[in-house]
Amino acid sequence: MEAKAKQTDIKMTARKLRRVINEVRGKAVIEAQTTLRFMPYFAARVVEKNLTAAVANAQEKFGVGPEALKISEIFADESETFKRGKPRAQGRIYRRLKRTAHLTVKVSD
């Protein structure tokens, strides 16, 4: 049994998300939630929220509690990039890339 949760177009780079998800990959859900709660990164809040949604999906579909689940698969992919301009000296403009990401969490027993 496998339940998953996806979040799309997160206004954060996939690289920042991967720094967090590499720490919780393969862990039990309870242990992963505790680890994420004490991480100082904003990406940890995003991953924790998505993990909670995946656990809720597993409870709804299969009636399995969070203590019996572990993270079977978790990954972050790049999404579209917003191109913006930043005014600079002497009438120039520099391009700013605002990157976004998709996050997918799969839990199984």
MOMONOR-V172060 format. One record per pair of residues at least 4 apart in sequence whose C-alpha atoms are under 7 Angstrom apart, sorted by the first residue. I is the first residue (numbers start at 1). J is the second residue. D is the distance in Angstrom with one decimal. If there is no record, write none. Layout:
i	j	d
I	J	D
I	J	D
This chain:
i	j	d
1	108	5.7
1	109	6.7
2	106	6.6
2	107	5.7
2	108	4.5
3	54	6.1
3	57	6.0
3	58	5.1
3	106	5.7
3	107	5.5
3	108	6.5
4	54	5.0
4	105	5.5
4	106	4.2
4	107	6.2
5	50	6.3
5	53	6.1
5	54	4.7
5	104	5.9
5	105	5.4
5	106	6.6
6	103	5.7
6	104	4.5
6	105	6.5
7	102	5.8
7	103	5.2
7	104	6.6
8	101	6.6
8	102	4.4
8	103	6.4
9	79	6.4
9	100	5.4
9	101	5.3
9	102	5.6
10	100	5.3
10	101	5.1
10	102	6.3
11	99	6.7
11	100	4.7
11	101	6.8
12	99	6.2
12	100	5.1
12	101	6.2
13	17	6.7
13	99	5.4
13	100	5.4
13	101	5.8
14	18	6.1
14	76	5.7
14	77	6.0
14	78	5.6
14	101	5.2
15	19	6.5
16	43	6.7
17	21	6.3
17	43	5.5
17	76	6.6
18	22	5.9
18	76	6.4
20	43	6.7
20	44	6.1
21	25	6.0
21	74	6.9
24	32	5.4
25	71	6.3
25	74	6.4
26	70	6.6
26	71	5.1
26	72	5.8
27	31	6.5
27	32	5.9
27	70	5.8
27	71	5.8
28	32	6.1
28	69	6.2
28	70	4.0
28	71	6.2
29	33	6.1
29	66	6.2
29	67	6.8
29	69	5.8
29	70	5.0
29	71	6.3
30	34	6.4
30	66	6.7
30	67	6.2
31	35	6.2
32	36	6.1
33	37	6.1
33	48	6.4
34	38	6.8
35	39	6.5
36	44	5.4
36	48	6.2
39	44	6.3
42	46	6.9
43	47	6.3
44	48	5.9
45	49	6.2
46	50	6.3
47	51	6.0
48	52	6.2
49	53	6.4
50	54	6.3
50	105	6.9
51	55	6.3
51	105	6.4
52	56	6.2
53	57	6.2
54	58	6.3
54	105	6.7
54	106	6.7
54	107	6.6
55	59	6.3
55	66	6.2
56	60	6.1
57	61	6.0
58	62	5.6
58	63	6.6
58	64	6.1
59	63	4.3
59	64	4.9
59	65	6.0
64	68	6.8
68	109	5.7
69	107	6.3
69	108	5.4
69	109	4.5
70	107	5.6
70	108	5.7
70	109	6.1
71	106	6.1
71	107	4.5
71	108	6.5
72	106	5.7
72	107	5.2
72	108	5.9
73	105	6.0
73	106	5.0
73	107	6.8
74	104	5.7
74	105	4.5
74	106	6.1
75	103	6.0
75	104	5.6
75	105	6.8
76	101	6.6
76	102	5.6
76	103	4.5
76	104	6.5
77	101	5.6
77	102	5.1
77	103	6.5
78	100	6.3
78	101	4.5
78	102	6.2
79	100	5.1
79	101	4.6
79	102	6.1
80	99	6.7
80	100	6.0
81	97	6.3
81	98	5.6
81	99	4.5
81	100	6.1
82	97	5.8
82	98	4.9
82	99	6.3
83	95	6.8
83	96	6.0
83	97	5.0
83	98	6.4
84	95	5.8
84	96	5.0
84	97	6.3
85	93	6.0
85	94	5.6
85	95	4.7
85	96	5.6
86	93	5.5
86	94	5.1
86	95	6.2
86	96	6.6
87	92	6.3
87	93	4.6
87	94	6.4
88	92	5.2
88	93	5.3
88	94	6.7
